[in-house]
């Protein structure tokens, strides 16, 4: 490792090399032009032609390419005792730059929280105006929180002073904020009580920082104590002070105290602003006082304070969070009905909440209501609505709603069209699906390879292989070059359809296009070969993966293991499992399920139970498919007590029994009771 004492010499050599490289670039850039430019000052106006002068004026200065910042190297410097001196050398060598972007970059890439603090102090001494940049302060605060805490020990304060720096009010506020986010309430109070040792006096801003930190630390009593102490230091609360306290008491659910603070705030000639009222709305919603929350909007109108988007979002999310969805819908619908003008942000948020709560008809009714009041639906909200409608409504209703909205000039996004198309194609409504596909094309939504890939995949999922091939040819004819994902999508669809000859042709096209097959390609081909019972070819393909330098993953092995189990070659499946483990690939639940279900079908329950134990040893959680296969086989073998024992162990192993598993045990118990009755009449 290079010694830090060599910093000055490294700086000199670096500067020399850079200077030499610049001279070389100037001398060798264009020899012919070099002579012309050197002799230009001796030219007389009569001997100059306009073209040569214009060329001379258009000559661009050679740009100096600055080296990238070595964050690790700077971190090593900041970890030394003479870090300030070394940083000054690095600045001269241009390995450290004093611009906002570079400072943010250095602060973001330091793991030790002391390092960004030191760098910030160094920058503040050289470029104090740079620290007015909000992004620099925000990044430092984030580093001190995520990597902290940074404690202001006597040694650290002495070190800072010995380097000629000081902790000013701005930096102390940032430090206090980080302690508050980390829950260090008492430490905030302790440091604030000793700020005179830092050469600082109490100010309203410092009090605000401490009160905010205490509120974030859930120490509301200490925050109130500091609030009451402000007057003793000739500091007086401002609007920020009151807003911080209002937020704190609203968060604890004491809304009446928040109202008292607002009145006190007004008496102190500090007018509540939009943030004050938004906090109150959130507080009333958390206290389930919804009518009063809506009443705050009327108060804002009377006070001529305009609500912002956050105000309406707080109201809507608060109502839906603490009230039954249907009741929330009815309350907000009533408010909208009584309002002359409905803000777009409120309508957007209500439609979002209705969609996420799976209330498609209510969402449609609310949309119709707000549309009459001038609401214009945008594409992102439309996409959210469409997702809900497609999941919850009949296709006829979805198409009717979609067509009605499109007539109003709203254009669905690509994903909305695609989801609706796939649902229509899967339901056999090809004509309707093609109608929306045409609209997608007319709106220019199928314009690149990614979109074509998704449409092709949609056709394959709908078992429309010919249409997928047509779309592929259309893409090529439009001059859009297919990528590896395109070929993988085609190969996967063709293999799932069992058309291995077409899959081979597509694979040849993939290679001719200069692409290298990946795990997805080989897994699709192996799956296709297994589907047509060409297991030997699947093994050859598995070996070919290694030739291409591609390591099979657990999915690849699972495909072949499942195929071997279906064919009844359990021994081959077990051998492949062992090979898979030797190659360092850990099996998953699906691997074991294929083998366990095969052993259960063969009534080799002891082998299945042994595999179940192996799963638990490897830290895998069996699912209902695992347990139901074993429980069913035990019941068929009249080993009911063992089946019940396995059933009772399910929840302890992280698996909640489903209805099928429960019915297996219930039927076994009924059968067992019936047998006992027959034995003992």
C-alpha positions as CSV (number, residue, x, y, z in Angstrom):
1,X,0.0,0.0,0.0
2,X,1.3,3.5,-0.9
3,X,2.4,5.8,1.9
4,X,0.4,8.9,2.5
5,X,3.6,10.9,3.0
6,X,4.1,10.7,-0.8
7,X,1.0,12.9,-1.5
8,X,2.9,16.0,-2.6
9,X,5.3,14.1,-4.9
10,X,2.4,12.2,-6.4
11,X,0.5,15.5,-7.0
12,X,3.6,17.0,-8.8
13,X,4.1,14.0,-11.0
14,X,0.4,13.8,-11.8
15,X,0.3,17.5,-12.8
16,X,3.4,17.1,-15.0
17,X,1.9,14.1,-16.8
18,X,-1.4,15.9,-17.4
19,X,0.5,19.0,-18.7
20,X,2.5,16.8,-21.0
21,X,-0.5,15.0,-22.3
22,X,-2.3,18.3,-23.0
23,X,0.7,19.6,-24.9
24,X,0.9,16.4,-26.9
25,X,-2.8,16.6,-27.8
26,X,-2.3,20.2,-29.0
27,X,0.9,19.5,-31.0
28,X,-0.4,16.3,-32.7
29,X,-4.1,17.1,-33.2
30,X,-3.5,18.6,-36.6
31,X,0.0,19.6,-37.8
32,X,-1.2,21.6,-40.8
33,X,-3.6,23.8,-38.8
34,X,-1.0,24.3,-36.1
35,X,1.3,26.4,-38.4
36,X,-1.6,28.4,-39.6
37,X,-2.8,29.3,-36.1
38,X,0.7,30.2,-35.0
39,X,1.2,32.6,-37.9
40,X,-2.3,34.1,-37.7
41,X,-1.2,37.2,-35.6
42,X,1.2,38.3,-38.4
43,X,-1.5,38.2,-41.1
44,X,-2.7,41.5,-42.5
45,X,-6.4,42.1,-43.3
46,X,-5.7,42.2,-47.0
47,X,-3.9,38.8,-47.0
48,X,-6.7,37.1,-44.9
49,X,-9.5,35.3,-46.7
50,X,-12.9,35.0,-44.9
51,X,-12.9,31.2,-44.8
52,X,-9.5,31.0,-43.0
53,X,-10.7,33.5,-40.4
54,X,-13.9,31.7,-39.8
55,X,-12.1,28.5,-39.3
56,X,-9.7,30.2,-36.8
57,X,-12.7,31.6,-34.9
58,X,-14.5,28.3,-34.8
59,X,-11.5,26.4,-33.4
60,X,-12.7,24.8,-30.1
61,X,-10.5,25.0,-27.0
62,X,-9.1,21.7,-25.9
63,X,-11.2,20.4,-22.9
64,X,-9.4,19.2,-19.9
65,X,-10.7,15.7,-18.9
66,X,-10.8,15.5,-15.1
67,X,-10.0,12.2,-13.5
68,X,-12.8,10.3,-11.7
69,X,-13.0,10.7,-8.0
70,X,-11.4,7.8,-6.0
71,X,-13.8,7.6,-3.1
72,X,-11.9,4.8,-1.4
73,X,-8.7,6.9,-1.5
74,X,-10.4,10.0,-0.2
75,X,-11.9,7.8,2.6
76,X,-8.3,6.7,3.6
77,X,-7.3,10.4,3.7
78,X,-10.3,11.3,5.9
79,X,-9.3,8.5,8.3
80,X,-5.9,10.1,9.1
81,X,-5.1,12.6,11.7
82,X,-3.6,15.0,9.1
83,X,-6.7,14.7,6.9
84,X,-7.1,18.5,6.4
85,X,-3.6,19.0,5.1
86,X,-3.8,16.0,2.8
87,X,-7.1,17.2,1.3
88,X,-5.5,20.6,0.5
89,X,-2.8,18.7,-1.5
90,X,-5.5,16.6,-3.3
91,X,-7.3,19.8,-4.2
92,X,-4.2,21.2,-5.9
93,X,-3.8,18.0,-7.8
94,X,-7.5,18.2,-8.9
95,X,-8.2,14.8,-7.4
96,X,-10.8,16.6,-5.2
97,X,-13.1,19.2,-6.8
98,X,-15.2,21.8,-5.0
99,X,-18.4,21.8,-7.0
100,X,-21.8,20.6,-5.7
101,X,-21.9,17.4,-7.7
102,X,-18.4,16.3,-6.6
103,X,-19.1,17.2,-2.9
104,X,-22.3,15.2,-3.0
105,X,-20.5,12.3,-4.6
106,X,-17.8,12.2,-1.9
107,X,-20.4,12.5,0.9
108,X,-22.5,9.7,-0.5
109,X,-19.7,7.2,-0.8
110,X,-18.2,7.2,2.7
111,X,-19.0,4.3,5.0
112,X,-17.5,5.8,8.2
113,X,-19.9,8.6,9.4
114,X,-17.0,10.6,10.7
115,X,-15.6,11.0,7.1
116,X,-18.5,12.9,5.5
117,X,-18.6,15.2,8.6
118,X,-14.9,16.0,8.2
119,X,-15.2,16.5,4.5
120,X,-18.2,18.9,5.1
121,X,-16.1,20.9,7.6
122,X,-13.3,21.2,5.1
123,X,-15.6,22.3,2.3
124,X,-17.2,24.8,4.6
125,X,-13.9,26.5,5.2
126,X,-13.0,26.9,1.5
127,X,-16.4,27.4,-0.1
128,X,-19.0,28.4,2.5
129,X,-21.4,29.5,-0.1
130,X,-21.5,26.0,-1.6
131,X,-23.1,24.7,1.6
132,X,-26.3,26.7,0.7
133,X,-27.0,23.8,-1.7
134,X,-29.8,21.8,-0.2
135,X,-28.7,18.5,-1.7
136,X,-25.3,18.7,0.1
137,X,-27.0,19.2,3.5
138,X,-29.5,16.5,2.7
139,X,-26.9,14.0,1.8
140,X,-24.8,14.7,4.9
141,X,-27.9,14.3,7.1
142,X,-28.7,11.0,5.4
143,X,-25.2,9.7,5.9
144,X,-25.1,10.7,9.6
145,X,-28.4,8.9,10.1
146,X,-27.7,5.7,8.1
147,X,-24.2,5.3,9.3
148,X,-24.3,7.1,12.7
149,X,-24.6,8.1,15.3
150,X,-21.8,10.6,15.3
151,X,-21.2,11.6,19.0
152,X,-19.7,15.1,19.7
153,X,-17.1,13.9,22.2
154,X,-14.6,16.4,23.7
155,X,-11.8,14.8,21.6
156,X,-13.7,15.3,18.4
157,X,-14.5,19.0,19.2
158,X,-10.8,19.5,20.0
159,X,-9.8,17.9,16.7
160,X,-12.1,20.1,14.7
161,X,-10.8,23.2,16.4
162,X,-7.2,22.2,16.0
163,X,-7.8,21.9,12.2
164,X,-9.1,25.5,12.2
165,X,-12.7,24.5,11.8
166,X,-15.8,25.1,13.9
167,X,-19.2,23.6,14.4
168,X,-21.7,26.2,13.3
169,X,-25.4,26.4,13.8
170,X,-26.2,24.8,10.4
171,X,-24.0,21.7,11.1
172,X,-25.3,21.4,14.7
173,X,-28.9,21.4,13.4
174,X,-28.0,18.6,11.0
175,X,-26.4,16.6,13.8
176,X,-29.3,17.1,16.1
177,X,-31.7,15.9,13.3
178,X,-29.7,12.7,12.8
179,X,-29.8,12.0,16.6
180,X,-33.6,12.5,16.6
181,X,-34.1,10.1,13.7
182,X,-32.0,7.6,15.6
183,X,-34.1,8.0,18.8
184,X,-31.4,9.7,20.9
185,X,-33.7,12.1,22.7
186,X,-31.7,12.5,25.9
187,X,-28.5,13.0,24.0
188,X,-30.1,15.8,22.0
189,X,-31.1,17.6,25.2
190,X,-27.6,17.0,26.8
191,X,-25.8,18.5,23.8
192,X,-28.2,21.4,23.6
193,X,-27.5,22.2,27.2
194,X,-23.8,22.5,26.4
195,X,-23.8,24.5,23.2
196,X,-22.0,27.4,24.9
197,X,-18.9,25.2,24.8
198,X,-19.2,25.1,21.0
199,X,-19.3,28.9,21.0
200,X,-23.0,29.0,20.1
201,X,-26.0,30.7,21.7
202,X,-29.5,29.4,21.8
203,X,-31.6,30.5,18.8
204,X,-35.2,29.8,17.7
205,X,-33.7,27.7,14.9
206,X,-31.7,25.5,17.3
207,X,-34.7,25.1,19.5
208,X,-36.8,24.0,16.5
209,X,-34.1,21.5,15.6
210,X,-34.2,20.0,19.1
211,X,-38.0,20.0,19.4
212,X,-38.3,18.3,16.0
213,X,-35.7,15.7,17.0
214,X,-37.5,15.0,20.3
215,X,-40.8,14.6,18.5
216,X,-39.3,12.2,16.0
217,X,-37.8,10.3,19.0
218,X,-41.4,10.0,20.5
219,X,-40.3,12.2,23.5
220,X,-43.2,14.6,23.3
221,X,-42.9,15.5,27.0
222,X,-39.3,16.6,26.5
223,X,-40.3,18.5,23.4
224,X,-42.9,20.5,25.4
225,X,-40.4,21.2,28.1
226,X,-38.0,22.7,25.6
227,X,-40.9,24.7,24.1
228,X,-41.6,26.2,27.5
229,X,-37.9,27.0,28.0
230,X,-37.6,29.1,24.9
231,X,-38.6,32.4,26.5
232,X,-35.9,32.1,29.2
233,X,-33.3,32.2,26.4
234,X,-35.0,35.1,24.7
235,X,-36.1,32.8,21.9
236,X,-39.7,32.9,20.7
237,X,-41.6,30.2,18.8
238,X,-42.3,30.7,15.2
239,X,-44.6,28.9,12.7
240,X,-42.1,26.0,12.4
241,X,-42.1,25.5,16.2
242,X,-45.9,25.3,16.4
243,X,-46.2,23.0,13.3
244,X,-43.6,20.6,14.8
245,X,-45.6,20.4,18.0
246,X,-48.9,20.1,16.3
247,X,-47.5,17.2,14.3
248,X,-46.2,15.6,17.4
249,X,-49.5,15.7,19.4
250,X,-51.5,14.7,16.3
251,X,-49.3,11.6,15.9
252,X,-50.0,10.6,19.5
253,X,-53.8,11.1,18.9
254,X,-54.3,14.1,21.1
255,X,-56.0,16.3,18.5
256,X,-57.7,18.6,21.0
257,X,-54.2,19.7,22.3
258,X,-53.3,20.3,18.6
259,X,-56.3,22.6,18.3
260,X,-55.2,24.5,21.4
261,X,-51.7,24.9,20.0
262,X,-53.2,26.3,16.7
263,X,-55.2,28.9,18.7
264,X,-52.0,29.8,20.7
265,X,-50.2,30.1,17.4
266,X,-52.8,32.5,16.0
267,X,-52.6,34.6,19.2
268,X,-48.8,34.8,18.7
269,X,-49.5,36.3,15.3
270,X,-48.4,33.2,13.4
271,X,-51.0,32.4,10.8
272,X,-51.5,28.6,10.3
273,X,-50.5,27.5,6.8
274,X,-51.4,24.6,4.6
275,X,-49.0,22.3,6.5
276,X,-50.7,23.1,9.8
277,X,-54.1,22.2,8.5
278,X,-52.9,19.1,6.6
279,X,-51.4,17.8,9.9
280,X,-54.7,18.5,11.7
281,X,-56.6,16.6,9.0
282,X,-54.3,13.6,9.4
283,X,-54.7,13.8,13.2
284,X,-58.5,13.9,13.1
285,X,-58.5,10.9,10.7
286,X,-56.2,8.9,13.0
287,X,-58.6,9.7,15.9
288,X,-61.5,8.6,13.7
289,X,-63.1,12.0,13.8
290,X,-63.8,12.1,10.1
291,X,-66.5,14.8,10.0
292,X,-64.1,17.2,11.8
293,X,-61.3,16.3,9.3
294,X,-63.6,17.3,6.4
295,X,-64.5,20.4,8.4
296,X,-60.9,21.5,8.4
297,X,-61.3,22.0,4.6
298,X,-64.1,24.4,5.2
299,X,-61.9,26.2,7.8
300,X,-59.1,26.5,5.2
301,X,-61.6,28.0,2.8
302,X,-62.7,30.6,5.4
303,X,-59.1,31.4,6.2
304,X,-58.2,31.7,2.5
305,X,-55.6,28.9,2.8
306,X,-55.5,26.8,-0.4
307,X,-55.2,23.1,0.2
308,X,-52.5,21.3,-1.7
309,X,-52.3,17.8,-3.1
310,X,-50.8,16.5,0.2
311,X,-53.9,17.8,2.1
312,X,-56.3,15.9,0.0
313,X,-54.2,12.7,0.0
314,X,-54.0,12.9,3.8
315,X,-57.8,13.2,4.0
316,X,-58.6,10.3,1.6
317,X,-55.9,7.9,2.8
318,X,-56.8,8.7,6.4
319,X,-60.5,8.0,5.8
320,X,-59.8,4.7,4.0
321,X,-57.2,3.7,6.6
322,X,-59.5,4.0,9.6
323,X,-63.0,3.3,8.2
324,X,-64.6,0.4,6.4
325,X,-64.0,0.9,2.6
326,X,-67.7,1.1,1.7
327,X,-68.4,3.7,4.5
328,X,-65.3,5.7,3.4
329,X,-66.7,5.6,-0.2
330,X,-70.1,6.9,0.9
331,X,-68.6,9.7,3.1
332,X,-66.3,11.0,0.4
333,X,-69.0,10.7,-2.3
334,X,-71.3,12.8,-0.1
335,X,-68.5,15.4,0.2
336,X,-68.0,15.4,-3.5
337,X,-71.7,15.8,-4.1
338,X,-71.9,18.8,-1.9
339,X,-68.7,20.4,-3.4
340,X,-69.0,22.8,-6.4
341,X,-65.4,22.1,-7.5
342,X,-63.6,18.8,-6.8
343,X,-59.8,18.9,-6.9
344,X,-58.2,16.5,-9.2
345,X,-55.8,15.1,-6.6
346,X,-58.8,14.2,-4.4
347,X,-60.5,12.3,-7.2
348,X,-57.3,10.6,-8.2
349,X,-56.7,9.4,-4.7
350,X,-60.2,8.2,-4.1
351,X,-60.1,6.2,-7.4
352,X,-56.8,4.8,-6.4
353,X,-58.1,3.7,-2.9
354,X,-61.2,2.2,-4.4
355,X,-59.2,0.2,-7.0
356,X,-56.7,-1.1,-4.4
357,X,-59.7,-2.2,-2.2
358,X,-61.2,-4.1,-5.1
359,X,-64.3,-2.0,-5.4
360,X,-64.7,-1.8,-9.2
361,X,-68.4,-0.7,-9.4
362,X,-67.9,2.0,-6.7
363,X,-64.9,3.2,-8.7
364,X,-66.9,3.4,-11.9
365,X,-69.8,5.2,-10.1
366,X,-67.4,7.7,-8.5
367,X,-65.7,8.3,-11.8
368,X,-69.1,9.1,-13.4
369,X,-69.9,11.5,-10.6
370,X,-66.7,13.5,-10.6
371,X,-66.7,13.5,-14.5
372,X,-69.9,15.6,-14.3
373,X,-68.0,18.1,-12.2
374,X,-65.2,18.5,-14.8
375,X,-62.8,15.8,-13.7
376,X,-60.4,14.7,-16.5
377,X,-59.0,11.2,-16.0
378,X,-55.2,10.9,-16.7
379,X,-53.5,7.8,-18.1
380,X,-51.8,6.6,-14.9
381,X,-55.1,6.7,-12.9
382,X,-56.9,5.0,-15.9
383,X,-54.3,2.2,-15.8
384,X,-55.0,1.6,-12.1
385,X,-58.7,1.6,-12.7
386,X,-58.4,-0.8,-15.7
387,X,-56.3,-3.2,-13.6
388,X,-59.1,-3.3,-11.0
389,X,-61.9,-3.6,-13.5
390,X,-60.2,-6.4,-15.4
391,X,-59.7,-8.5,-12.2
392,X,-63.2,-7.9,-10.8
393,X,-65.8,-7.2,-13.5
394,X,-67.2,-9.1,-16.4
395,X,-65.5,-8.5,-19.7
396,X,-68.6,-6.8,-21.3
397,X,-68.6,-4.2,-18.5
398,X,-64.9,-3.7,-18.8
399,X,-65.1,-3.1,-22.5
400,X,-68.1,-0.7,-22.1
401,X,-66.3,1.3,-19.4
402,X,-63.0,1.4,-21.4
403,X,-64.7,2.4,-24.7
404,X,-66.7,5.2,-22.8
405,X,-63.5,6.6,-21.3
406,X,-61.6,6.4,-24.7
407,X,-64.4,8.4,-26.3
408,X,-63.7,11.2,-23.8
409,X,-60.2,11.5,-25.1
410,X,-58.3,9.5,-22.5
411,X,-55.8,7.0,-23.9
412,X,-55.0,3.9,-21.9
413,X,-51.4,2.9,-21.4
414,X,-49.7,0.0,-23.0
415,X,-50.1,-2.3,-20.0
416,X,-53.8,-1.7,-19.7
417,X,-54.4,-2.5,-23.4
418,X,-52.2,-5.6,-23.0
419,X,-54.0,-6.9,-19.9
420,X,-57.4,-6.4,-21.5
421,X,-56.3,-8.1,-24.8
422,X,-54.9,-11.1,-22.9
423,X,-58.2,-11.5,-21.0
424,X,-60.2,-11.2,-24.2
425,X,-58.0,-13.7,-26.1
426,X,-58.1,-16.2,-23.3
427,X,-61.9,-16.0,-23.3
428,X,-62.0,-16.7,-27.0
429,X,-63.2,-13.1,-27.9
430,X,-60.6,-12.7,-30.7
431,X,-62.5,-10.0,-32.5
432,X,-62.6,-7.7,-29.4
433,X,-59.0,-8.4,-28.7
434,X,-58.0,-7.4,-32.2
435,X,-60.0,-4.2,-31.9
436,X,-57.9,-3.1,-28.9
437,X,-54.7,-4.3,-30.6
438,X,-55.6,-2.0,-33.6
439,X,-56.1,0.9,-31.2
440,X,-52.7,0.2,-29.6
441,X,-51.1,0.4,-33.0
442,X,-53.0,3.6,-34.0
443,X,-51.9,5.2,-30.7
444,X,-48.3,4.3,-31.5
445,X,-47.9,2.1,-28.4
446,X,-46.2,-0.7,-30.3
447,X,-43.1,1.1,-31.4
448,X,-40.1,-0.8,-30.0
449,X,-38.7,-4.2,-29.4
450,X,-39.8,-4.3,-25.8
451,X,-43.4,-3.7,-26.7
452,X,-43.4,-6.2,-29.5
453,X,-41.9,-8.8,-27.1
454,X,-44.8,-8.3,-24.7
455,X,-47.4,-8.6,-27.5
456,X,-45.8,-11.8,-28.8
457,X,-45.7,-13.2,-25.3
458,X,-49.4,-12.3,-25.0
459,X,-50.3,-14.3,-28.1
460,X,-48.3,-17.3,-26.9
461,X,-50.0,-17.3,-23.5
462,X,-53.4,-17.3,-25.3
463,X,-52.3,-20.3,-27.4
464,X,-52.2,-18.2,-30.6
465,X,-48.9,-19.4,-32.0
466,X,-49.6,-18.3,-35.6
467,X,-50.5,-14.8,-34.5
468,X,-47.3,-14.6,-32.4
469,X,-45.2,-15.5,-35.5
470,X,-47.1,-13.0,-37.6
471,X,-46.3,-10.3,-35.1
472,X,-42.6,-11.3,-35.1
473,X,-42.5,-11.0,-38.9
474,X,-44.3,-7.6,-38.7
475,X,-41.6,-6.4,-36.3
476,X,-38.8,-7.5,-38.6
477,X,-40.5,-5.9,-41.7
478,X,-40.7,-2.6,-39.8
479,X,-36.9,-2.7,-39.3
480,X,-37.1,-3.3,-35.6
481,X,-34.3,-5.7,-34.7
482,X,-35.3,-8.6,-32.4
483,X,-33.2,-9.0,-29.3
484,X,-32.4,-12.1,-27.2
485,X,-35.6,-11.6,-25.2
486,X,-37.6,-11.8,-28.5
487,X,-36.0,-15.1,-29.5
488,X,-36.4,-16.5,-26.0
489,X,-40.1,-15.6,-26.0
490,X,-40.6,-17.3,-29.3
491,X,-38.6,-20.4,-28.3
492,X,-40.5,-20.7,-25.0
493,X,-43.9,-20.4,-26.6
494,X,-43.0,-22.9,-29.4
495,X,-41.6,-25.4,-26.8
496,X,-44.7,-25.1,-24.6
497,X,-46.8,-25.8,-27.7
498,X,-44.7,-28.9,-28.4
499,X,-43.5,-27.5,-31.8
500,X,-39.8,-28.4,-31.4
501,X,-39.0,-28.1,-35.1
502,X,-40.0,-24.4,-35.1
503,X,-38.1,-24.0,-31.9
504,X,-35.0,-25.3,-33.5
505,X,-35.4,-22.9,-36.5
506,X,-35.8,-20.0,-34.1
507,X,-32.7,-21.1,-32.2
508,X,-30.8,-21.1,-35.5
509,X,-32.1,-17.5,-36.2
510,X,-30.9,-16.5,-32.7
511,X,-27.4,-17.8,-33.5
512,X,-27.4,-16.2,-36.9
513,X,-28.3,-12.8,-35.4
514,X,-25.1,-12.9,-33.3
515,X,-26.8,-13.7,-29.9
516,X,-25.6,-16.3,-27.4
517,X,-28.2,-18.5,-25.8
518,X,-28.6,-18.0,-22.1
519,X,-30.1,-20.0,-19.2
520,X,-33.6,-19.0,-20.3
521,X,-33.0,-20.3,-23.8
522,X,-31.7,-23.6,-22.7
523,X,-34.4,-24.1,-20.0
524,X,-37.1,-23.5,-22.5
525,X,-35.6,-26.0,-25.0
526,X,-35.1,-28.6,-22.2
527,X,-38.7,-28.1,-21.1
528,X,-39.9,-28.5,-24.6
529,X,-37.9,-31.7,-25.1
530,X,-39.3,-33.1,-21.8
531,X,-42.8,-32.3,-22.9
532,X,-42.4,-34.4,-26.0
533,X,-40.7,-37.2,-24.0
534,X,-37.3,-36.7,-25.6
535,X,-35.5,-37.0,-22.2
536,X,-32.2,-38.1,-23.7
537,X,-32.1,-35.1,-25.9
538,X,-32.9,-33.0,-22.8
539,X,-29.8,-34.4,-21.1
540,X,-27.7,-33.7,-24.2
541,X,-29.0,-30.1,-24.1
542,X,-28.1,-29.9,-20.4
543,X,-24.5,-31.0,-21.2
544,X,-24.4,-28.5,-24.1
545,X,-25.1,-25.7,-21.6
546,X,-21.7,-26.3,-20.0
547,X,-20.0,-26.2,-23.5
548,X,-21.4,-22.7,-23.9
549,X,-20.1,-21.8,-20.5
550,X,-23.6,-21.5,-19.0
551,X,-24.2,-23.1,-15.6
552,X,-27.6,-24.8,-15.2
553,X,-29.7,-23.5,-12.3
554,X,-32.3,-25.2,-10.0
555,X,-35.1,-24.4,-12.5
556,X,-33.2,-26.3,-15.3
557,X,-32.7,-29.4,-13.1
558,X,-36.3,-29.3,-11.8
559,X,-37.6,-29.6,-15.4
560,X,-35.7,-32.8,-16.0
561,X,-36.4,-34.2,-12.6
562,X,-40.1,-33.7,-13.0
563,X,-40.0,-35.3,-16.4
564,X,-38.1,-38.3,-15.1
565,X,-40.7,-38.7,-12.3
566,X,-43.6,-38.5,-14.8
567,X,-41.9,-41.3,-16.9
568,X,-41.5,-43.4,-13.7
569,X,-37.6,-43.2,-13.7
570,X,-37.4,-42.3,-10.0
571,X,-33.8,-43.7,-9.8
572,X,-32.7,-41.4,-12.5
573,X,-34.4,-38.4,-10.8
574,X,-32.6,-39.2,-7.5
575,X,-29.3,-39.5,-9.3
576,X,-29.8,-36.2,-11.0
577,X,-30.7,-34.6,-7.6
578,X,-27.4,-35.9,-6.2
579,X,-25.5,-34.6,-9.2
580,X,-27.2,-31.2,-8.8
581,X,-26.1,-31.0,-5.1
582,X,-22.5,-32.0,-6.1
583,X,-22.5,-29.2,-8.6
584,X,-23.3,-26.8,-5.7
585,X,-26.9,-26.1,-6.7
586,X,-29.3,-26.2,-3.8
587,X,-32.6,-28.0,-4.5
588,X,-35.8,-26.1,-3.7
589,X,-39.4,-27.2,-2.6
590,X,-40.4,-28.0,-6.2
591,X,-37.4,-30.4,-6.6
592,X,-38.5,-32.4,-3.5
593,X,-42.2,-32.2,-4.3
594,X,-41.7,-34.0,-7.6
595,X,-39.8,-36.9,-5.9
596,X,-42.1,-37.1,-2.8
597,X,-45.2,-37.3,-4.9
598,X,-43.7,-40.0,-7.1
599,X,-42.7,-42.1,-4.0
600,X,-46.2,-41.6,-2.6
601,X,-47.8,-42.9,-5.9
602,X,-45.5,-45.9,-5.6
603,X,-46.6,-46.3,-1.9
604,X,-42.9,-46.0,-0.8
605,X,-43.9,-43.8,2.1
606,X,-40.7,-44.3,4.0
607,X,-38.7,-42.8,1.1
608,X,-41.1,-39.9,0.9
609,X,-40.8,-39.2,4.7
610,X,-37.0,-39.4,4.5
611,X,-37.1,-36.7,1.8
612,X,-39.4,-34.6,4.0
613,X,-36.8,-34.8,6.8
614,X,-34.1,-33.8,4.3
615,X,-36.1,-30.7,3.3
616,X,-36.5,-29.6,6.9
617,X,-32.7,-30.2,7.5
618,X,-31.9,-28.0,4.5
619,X,-34.1,-25.2,5.9
620,X,-36.8,-25.6,3.2
621,X,-40.4,-25.1,4.2
622,X,-42.7,-27.9,2.7
623,X,-46.0,-26.6,1.3
624,X,-49.4,-28.1,1.1
625,X,-48.5,-30.2,-2.0
626,X,-45.7,-31.9,0.0
627,X,-47.9,-32.6,3.1
628,X,-51.1,-33.6,1.2
629,X,-49.2,-36.3,-0.8
630,X,-47.7,-37.8,2.3
631,X,-51.0,-37.5,4.4
632,X,-53.1,-39.0,1.6
633,X,-50.7,-42.0,1.2
634,X,-50.6,-42.6,5.0
635,X,-54.4,-42.6,5.1
636,X,-54.6,-45.0,2.2
637,X,-52.2,-47.3,4.1
638,X,-54.4,-47.1,7.2
639,X,-51.7,-45.3,9.1
640,X,-54.1,-42.6,10.3
641,X,-52.2,-41.8,13.5
642,X,-49.1,-41.0,11.5
643,X,-51.1,-38.9,9.1
644,X,-52.6,-36.9,12.0
645,X,-49.1,-36.4,13.5
646,X,-47.8,-35.1,10.1
647,X,-50.9,-32.8,9.9
648,X,-50.3,-31.4,13.4
649,X,-46.7,-30.6,12.5
650,X,-47.6,-28.5,9.5
651,X,-48.1,-25.1,11.2
652,X,-45.0,-25.6,13.3
653,X,-43.1,-25.9,10.0
654,X,-44.6,-22.8,8.6
655,X,-47.3,-24.3,6.5
656,X,-51.0,-23.5,7.0
657,X,-53.2,-26.5,5.9
658,X,-55.5,-25.7,3.0
659,X,-59.0,-27.1,2.5
660,X,-57.9,-30.2,0.6
661,X,-55.4,-31.2,3.3
662,X,-58.0,-30.7,6.0
663,X,-60.6,-32.8,4.1
664,X,-58.0,-35.6,3.8
665,X,-57.6,-35.7,7.6
666,X,-61.3,-35.3,8.2
667,X,-62.2,-38.2,5.9
668,X,-59.5,-40.3,7.5
669,X,-60.8,-39.6,11.0
670,X,-64.4,-40.4,9.9
671,X,-63.3,-43.6,8.3
672,X,-61.3,-44.6,11.4
673,X,-64.3,-43.9,13.8
674,X,-66.6,-45.9,11.5
675,X,-64.1,-48.8,11.6
676,X,-63.9,-48.6,15.4
677,X,-67.7,-48.8,15.7
678,X,-67.7,-51.9,13.5
679,X,-65.1,-53.5,15.7
680,X,-66.9,-52.6,18.9
681,X,-70.7,-52.8,18.3
